[in-house]
Amino acid sequence: MSSIEAVDVLSAPGIADTLRATFDQQRAAFLQEGPPTLEQRRIDLGNLRKAIRPNVDRIAAAISADFGHRSRHETALADVFPVLAAIRHATRNLARWMRPRRVAVGLEFMPARARVICQPLGVIGVISPWNYPFQLAMMPVVAAIAAGNRIMLKPSELTPRTSDLLAELLSAIFPEGKVAITVGGAAVGAAFARLPFDHLFYTGSTAVGRLIMQAAAENLTPVTLELGGKSPCIVGEDADLRSAVESIMFGKFHNAGQICVAPDYVLLPEARREDFIEMARSSVEKLYPTLETNPDYTSIVNERHYQRIASYIEEAKRIGVRVVEINPAHEPLGPTTRKLPPTLVVDPPEAIAMMREEIFGPVLPIKTYRSLEEALAYINHRPRPLALYYFGIDKATRDEVLRRTVSGGASINETLLHVAVDNLPFGGVGQSGMGAYHGEFGFQTFSHRKAVFLQSKVNSAGMLRPPFGRLTDLMIKFLLSR
């Protein structure tokens, strides 16, 4: 196998054996060579940047081919730019992140000293999803490289062209003993998750996240799970409604809603519902005046997901729920395009599928509330979301929403953009995930923070050892009186 050749191990016997051989190779290389220096990590990150920048159009073409159609601009902004920004941020801050941090010791330990040293964990496993197949594969890889680790990457089988391009780009930079890609379906993913990684990083659905955690538990492998869920969007009584609608429409229909932090449903005062719907129609018409051949409007990734989302809409129509499909040019969007029009579903009952499952598509339920207390209770009686959005002017109300809800992250008077801030952690809580990354948080996720105690030549430790006597009594009296 070439240095980082993407081999579909489903076509070869011994999936687990093939993966284990790659893992053992990386573990041996890590033990033999030890942690890479600051300079080597900067070189690796710089080479990665040099490989990505001239290939933006190729990356966009590969992703578009995998989707059927994917906006080139969305790929540049949401798949490629965050990776380049993460590389730049890590390169500039890596020396500070790697520096041992001195910590204080108590008076009873003086004149000893203490420090915390960040060490690479070793071999990191990364399982990435299809919806942002470049960004969500490369962002944890960037963080793991910055932390000094070896990486095995398992991208989604739903975006094979992107996986092939990733393999091609990375093969020019890293030997397989440093970064390796394995492609394949569920059987490969299951065998991959059972490897004794030093850390396993998974981005995807909550259902599969449970299976990943079970597999990792066999080796007590620590995991970071970046999942999803139903991220709420609250429109406050005092919100600038037009500004709120424009942000929500952008956040919901970017990538045709195939975003883990997309607003999954809107809660707004009943009196503002009709204005919201009309402004939403106007906003979508401005964003996407046509749909069928519009290069800015993305297709659903495959037929299965297209049918899944279409079934949500059909169920709502079948039981008489008000459905507002926004198709500005009134185009016939057949299944061959895999494009679904932006769709609002007004006051759907809780029992239907779109209110029980993460939608992950261009469908936005709209619910009304009579008081902010009712809206917060609605959110808090459901699993904790990956993101929460609030639109409103009053600072006290904003702070009340943030204080009384628990979510992976939050944006105020905006959607999505908190994910792009390198100095903010990105991760879920509860059923929306565990652990976080981006920036220094990613560096720490893939590092072991080793506690180091440095004893002074002259010290009082002997007073704490047998045979105990009067000096020990005095020391204990001192310690207990503090």
Secondary structure, 3 states (H helix, E strand, C coil): CCCCCCEEHHHCCCHHHHHHHHHHHHHHHHHHHCCCCHHHHHHHHHHHHHHHHHHHHHHHHHHHHHHCCCCHHHHHHHHHHHHHHHHHHHHHHHHHHHCCEEECCCHHHCCCEEEEEEEECCEEEEECCCCCCCHHHHHHHHHHHHCCCEEEEECCCCCHHHHHHHHHHHHCCCCCCCEEEEECCHHHHHHHHCCCCCEEEEECCHHHHHHHHHHHHCCCCCEEEECCCCCEEEECCCCCHHHHHHHHHHHHHHHHHCCCCCCCEEEEEHHHHHHHHHHHHHHHHHHCCCCCCCCCCCCCCCHHHHHHHHHHHHHHHHCCCEEEECCCCCCCCCCCCCCCCCEEEECCCCCCHHHHCCCCCCEEEEEEECCHHHHHHHHHCCCCCCEEEEECCCHHHHHHHHHHCCCCEEEECCCCHHHHCCCCCEECCHHHEECEECHHHHHHHCEEEEEEEECCCCCCHHHHCCCCCHHHHHHHHHHHHC
